[in-house]
Amino acid sequence: MIVIIGAIIVAASVIGGFLMAGGHVGTLMQFSEWVVICGSAGGALIIMSPRRVLVDLGRNLLQTLKGTPYDRDAYTELFKALYELFTLGRRNGMIALEDHISNPQSSSIFAKYPSFIKNEHAVELLCGGLRPIIDGKVKPDQLKLLLETELATIEEEHHKPVDVLTKAADAMPGFGIVAAVLGIVVTMGSIAGPIEKIGDHVAAALVGTFLGILISYGFLNPLAVNMNFLGLAEIAYSRCITTAVVGFANGLSPIMAVEVARRGLSKDLRPSAEELETILKSINAPTQAQAFPQAQAA
């Protein structure tokens, strides 16, 4: 929603200033210029991008409209899921986690945390981090290298659609010049006509340059920056998971593994130590109530 508000502000400021200067909005409605600029940019985008990058670009553009899903509530669910999973592994042995890791969609633990289980990448990262430890394929001190390599791959994949959109944005002023040159060609073909007609052709040509610059710096470049921040938010979320998994695999208690992950968050997302304790106590409370029903009745 905030992206839409920003786009409206950009458009309203430009058009409003144009009207205040005595311009007419109809002058900017040069559809031939729009076709040249947007069509050329779209074609160049297809030429420079593999299919997977185009799909990721479309998905990321939609995500900019929704905003980042990695807010404090998402981290609260993550901490609860990690703590409950780690506690089960500590009490009953790592083999007790096998069913949850092998089939997370049927896990009774993950089912409690809908926003987490819907995040396929996060679930895959968590299960992929714990599975080698459960299977005994790697030692705990080797797990960090394994997960750091996966994080590096995730980061690289996030950069690809951002780079493509940035290059397309940088090319927009050039496509605007192409549209303007074509407009001048048309103008020269009408040089012997009425002066009003020549003026209309020159105005249309200049609109092409205007549109190329506006679309580049007013919309596409800001969207690329927004996409980059979304990617950083997902990487931070993924790093939170890997930090907790590595800590637990190396012998930290469940609460300390989650605490280490908490400390790696930015201030706007990081709950305080007291808040984290309250969050995790809410998991233990039902268990305690079931274990001591007579005490509660008293």
C-alpha positions as CSV (number, residue, x, y, z in Angstrom):
1,M,0.0,0.0,0.0
2,I,2.8,2.4,0.8
3,V,4.2,1.9,-2.7
4,I,0.9,2.9,-4.2
5,I,0.8,6.0,-2.0
6,G,4.3,7.0,-3.1
7,A,3.4,6.5,-6.8
8,I,0.4,8.7,-6.4
9,I,2.4,11.4,-4.8
10,V,5.0,11.3,-7.6
11,A,2.3,11.4,-10.3
12,A,0.3,14.1,-8.5
13,S,3.3,16.3,-8.0
14,V,4.4,16.2,-11.6
15,I,1.0,16.6,-13.1
16,G,0.0,19.2,-10.5
17,G,3.1,21.3,-11.2
18,F,2.5,21.0,-14.9
19,L,-1.1,22.3,-14.5
20,M,0.1,25.2,-12.3
21,A,2.4,26.2,-15.0
22,G,-0.5,26.4,-17.4
23,G,-0.1,23.1,-19.1
24,H,-2.8,20.7,-20.3
25,V,-2.9,17.1,-19.2
26,G,-4.1,16.0,-22.7
27,T,-0.7,17.1,-24.0
28,L,1.0,14.4,-22.0
29,M,-1.3,11.7,-23.4
30,Q,0.9,10.8,-26.4
31,F,0.1,7.1,-26.6
32,S,2.6,6.6,-29.4
33,E,5.4,7.7,-27.1
34,W,4.1,5.3,-24.4
35,V,4.2,2.4,-26.9
36,V,7.7,3.2,-28.0
37,I,9.1,3.6,-24.5
38,C,7.3,0.9,-22.5
39,G,7.3,-1.6,-25.4
40,S,11.1,-1.2,-25.9
41,A,11.8,-1.4,-22.2
42,G,9.6,-4.5,-21.9
43,G,11.4,-6.2,-24.8
44,A,14.8,-5.3,-23.5
45,L,13.8,-6.8,-20.1
46,I,12.8,-10.1,-21.8
47,I,16.1,-10.1,-23.8
48,M,18.3,-9.6,-20.7
49,S,16.5,-11.9,-18.3
50,P,16.2,-15.7,-18.0
51,R,12.7,-17.0,-17.5
52,R,13.3,-17.7,-13.8
53,V,14.5,-14.2,-13.2
54,L,11.4,-12.8,-15.0
55,V,9.1,-14.9,-12.8
56,D,11.0,-13.8,-9.6
57,L,10.8,-10.2,-10.8
58,G,7.0,-10.4,-11.2
59,R,6.6,-12.0,-7.8
60,N,8.8,-9.4,-6.2
61,L,6.9,-6.6,-7.8
62,L,3.7,-7.9,-6.4
63,Q,5.4,-8.3,-3.0
64,T,6.3,-4.6,-3.0
65,L,2.6,-3.8,-3.1
66,K,1.9,-6.1,-0.1
67,G,4.9,-5.0,1.9
68,T,7.4,-7.3,3.8
69,P,5.9,-10.3,5.6
70,Y,8.8,-10.4,8.0
71,D,7.4,-8.2,10.8
72,R,7.5,-8.7,14.6
73,D,4.5,-11.1,14.4
74,A,6.4,-13.3,11.9
75,Y,9.4,-13.4,14.2
76,T,7.3,-14.2,17.2
77,E,5.9,-17.2,15.4
78,L,9.4,-18.2,14.3
79,F,10.8,-18.0,17.8
80,K,7.9,-20.1,19.1
81,A,8.4,-22.8,16.4
82,L,12.1,-22.9,16.9
83,Y,11.9,-23.2,20.7
84,E,9.2,-25.9,20.6
85,L,11.1,-27.9,18.1
86,F,14.4,-27.5,19.9
87,T,12.8,-28.4,23.3
88,L,11.4,-31.6,21.8
89,G,14.9,-32.5,20.4
90,R,16.6,-31.8,23.7
91,R,14.1,-33.8,25.8
92,N,13.5,-36.8,23.5
93,G,16.7,-36.8,21.3
94,M,17.2,-35.5,17.8
95,I,15.5,-38.6,16.4
96,A,12.2,-37.3,17.8
97,L,12.4,-34.5,15.3
98,E,12.6,-36.8,12.3
99,D,8.8,-36.9,11.6
100,H,8.5,-33.1,11.9
101,I,11.4,-32.5,9.6
102,S,10.6,-35.2,7.0
103,N,7.0,-34.1,6.6
104,P,6.6,-30.5,7.9
105,Q,3.2,-30.0,6.4
106,S,1.9,-32.8,8.7
107,S,3.8,-31.6,11.8
108,S,1.8,-31.0,14.9
109,I,4.3,-28.3,15.9
110,F,4.4,-26.4,12.6
111,A,0.6,-26.6,12.3
112,K,0.4,-24.1,15.3
113,Y,2.3,-21.5,13.3
114,P,0.4,-20.8,10.0
115,S,2.6,-17.8,8.8
116,F,5.7,-19.9,9.2
117,I,4.4,-23.1,7.5
118,K,3.2,-21.0,4.5
119,N,6.7,-19.8,4.0
120,E,8.1,-22.6,1.9
121,H,11.6,-21.2,1.7
122,A,11.8,-20.8,5.5
123,V,10.5,-24.3,6.2
124,E,12.9,-25.8,3.7
125,L,15.8,-23.9,5.2
126,L,15.0,-25.0,8.7
127,C,14.3,-28.6,7.8
128,G,17.4,-28.7,5.5
129,G,19.5,-27.4,8.4
130,L,18.3,-30.0,11.0
131,R,18.2,-33.0,8.7
132,P,22.0,-33.6,8.3
133,I,22.3,-33.4,12.1
134,I,19.5,-35.9,12.6
135,D,20.9,-38.2,9.9
136,G,24.5,-37.8,11.3
137,K,25.8,-36.8,7.9
138,V,27.7,-33.7,9.3
139,K,29.2,-32.8,12.6
140,P,27.7,-29.8,14.5
141,D,30.8,-27.7,13.9
142,Q,30.5,-28.3,10.1
143,L,26.9,-27.2,9.9
144,K,27.7,-23.4,9.9
145,L,29.6,-23.7,6.6
146,L,26.8,-25.7,5.1
147,L,24.1,-23.1,6.0
148,E,26.3,-20.1,5.1
149,T,26.7,-21.5,1.6
150,E,22.9,-21.8,1.3
151,L,22.4,-18.2,2.6
152,A,24.9,-16.9,0.0
153,T,22.9,-18.6,-2.7
154,I,19.7,-17.1,-1.5
155,E,21.3,-13.6,-1.4
156,E,22.6,-14.0,-5.0
157,E,19.1,-15.1,-6.2
158,H,17.6,-12.0,-4.6
159,H,20.0,-9.7,-6.4
160,K,19.2,-11.0,-9.9
161,P,15.7,-9.4,-10.3
162,V,16.8,-6.2,-8.6
163,D,19.8,-5.9,-11.0
164,V,17.5,-6.6,-14.0
165,L,15.0,-3.9,-12.9
166,T,17.8,-1.4,-12.2
167,K,19.2,-1.9,-15.7
168,A,15.8,-1.5,-17.2
169,A,15.3,1.7,-15.2
170,D,18.7,3.1,-16.3
171,A,17.7,2.4,-19.9
172,M,14.4,4.3,-19.7
173,P,15.9,7.8,-20.4
174,G,17.6,6.3,-23.5
175,F,14.3,4.9,-24.8
176,G,12.8,8.3,-24.1
177,I,15.4,9.8,-26.4
178,V,14.5,7.2,-29.0
179,A,10.9,8.2,-28.8
180,A,11.9,11.9,-29.0
181,V,14.0,11.3,-32.1
182,L,11.2,9.5,-33.8
183,G,8.9,12.4,-32.9
184,I,11.4,14.8,-34.5
185,V,11.5,12.6,-37.6
186,V,7.7,12.9,-37.8
187,T,8.0,16.7,-37.3
188,M,10.5,17.1,-40.1
189,G,8.1,15.3,-42.4
190,S,5.5,18.0,-41.6
191,I,7.9,20.9,-41.7
192,A,5.9,22.5,-44.6
193,G,2.6,22.2,-42.8
194,P,0.8,24.6,-40.4
195,I,2.9,26.0,-37.5
196,E,0.3,24.6,-35.0
197,K,0.8,21.1,-36.4
198,I,4.6,21.4,-36.1
199,G,4.2,22.6,-32.5
200,D,2.1,19.6,-31.7
201,H,4.7,17.2,-33.1
202,V,7.5,18.9,-31.2
203,A,5.5,18.7,-28.0
204,A,4.9,15.0,-28.6
205,A,8.6,14.4,-29.1
206,L,9.5,16.2,-25.9
207,V,6.9,14.1,-24.0
208,G,8.9,11.0,-25.0
209,T,12.0,12.3,-23.2
210,F,9.9,13.4,-20.2
211,L,8.3,10.0,-19.9
212,G,11.5,8.1,-20.1
213,I,13.1,10.2,-17.3
214,L,10.0,10.2,-15.1
215,I,9.4,6.4,-15.4
216,S,13.1,5.7,-14.6
217,Y,13.6,8.0,-11.6
218,G,10.1,8.3,-10.3
219,F,9.0,4.6,-10.5
220,L,11.4,1.9,-11.6
221,N,14.5,2.9,-9.7
222,P,12.5,3.3,-6.4
223,L,10.8,-0.1,-7.0
224,A,14.2,-1.7,-7.4
225,V,15.4,-0.2,-4.1
226,N,12.2,-1.4,-2.5
227,M,12.7,-4.9,-3.8
228,N,16.3,-4.8,-2.5
229,F,15.0,-4.0,1.0
230,L,12.5,-6.9,0.7
231,G,15.3,-9.2,-0.2
232,L,17.4,-8.0,2.8
233,A,14.4,-8.7,5.0
234,E,14.1,-12.2,3.8
235,I,17.8,-12.8,4.2
236,A,17.7,-11.5,7.7
237,Y,14.8,-13.9,8.5
238,S,16.7,-16.8,6.9
239,R,19.9,-15.9,8.9
240,C,17.8,-15.8,12.1
241,I,16.8,-19.5,11.4
242,T,20.3,-20.6,10.6
243,T,21.8,-18.9,13.6
244,A,19.4,-20.7,15.9
245,V,19.9,-24.0,14.2
246,V,23.7,-23.8,14.4
247,G,23.6,-22.7,18.1
248,F,21.3,-25.6,19.0
249,A,23.3,-28.1,17.0
250,N,26.4,-27.0,18.9
251,G,24.9,-27.7,22.3
252,L,23.1,-24.5,23.3
253,S,19.9,-24.9,25.2
254,P,16.7,-24.2,23.3
255,I,16.2,-20.8,24.9
256,M,19.8,-19.8,24.4
257,A,19.7,-20.8,20.7
258,V,16.6,-18.6,20.2
259,E,18.3,-15.8,22.3
260,V,21.3,-15.8,20.0
261,A,19.0,-15.6,17.0
262,R,17.1,-12.7,18.6
263,R,20.2,-10.7,19.1
264,G,21.0,-10.7,15.4
265,L,17.8,-8.8,14.5
266,S,17.5,-5.1,13.9
267,K,16.0,-2.9,16.7
268,D,12.6,-2.5,15.1
269,L,12.1,-6.2,14.9
270,R,14.0,-7.5,17.9
271,P,11.9,-8.2,21.0
272,S,13.5,-7.4,24.4
273,A,14.8,-10.3,26.5
274,E,11.8,-9.9,28.7
275,E,9.4,-10.0,25.8
276,L,11.1,-13.1,24.4
277,E,10.8,-14.8,27.8
278,T,7.1,-14.0,27.9
279,I,6.6,-15.3,24.4
280,L,8.3,-18.6,25.2
281,K,6.4,-19.0,28.5
282,S,3.2,-18.9,26.5
283,I,4.3,-22.2,25.0
284,N,5.2,-23.8,28.3
285,A,2.0,-22.7,30.1
286,P,-0.4,-25.2,28.4
287,T,2.0,-28.0,29.1
288,Q,2.2,-27.0,32.8
289,A,-1.5,-26.7,33.1
290,Q,-2.0,-30.2,31.7
291,A,0.7,-31.6,34.0
292,F,-0.7,-30.1,37.2
293,P,-4.5,-29.8,36.8
294,Q,-5.1,-30.3,40.5
295,A,-2.8,-27.3,41.4
296,Q,-4.7,-25.1,39.0
297,A,-8.0,-26.3,40.4
298,A,-6.8,-25.4,43.9
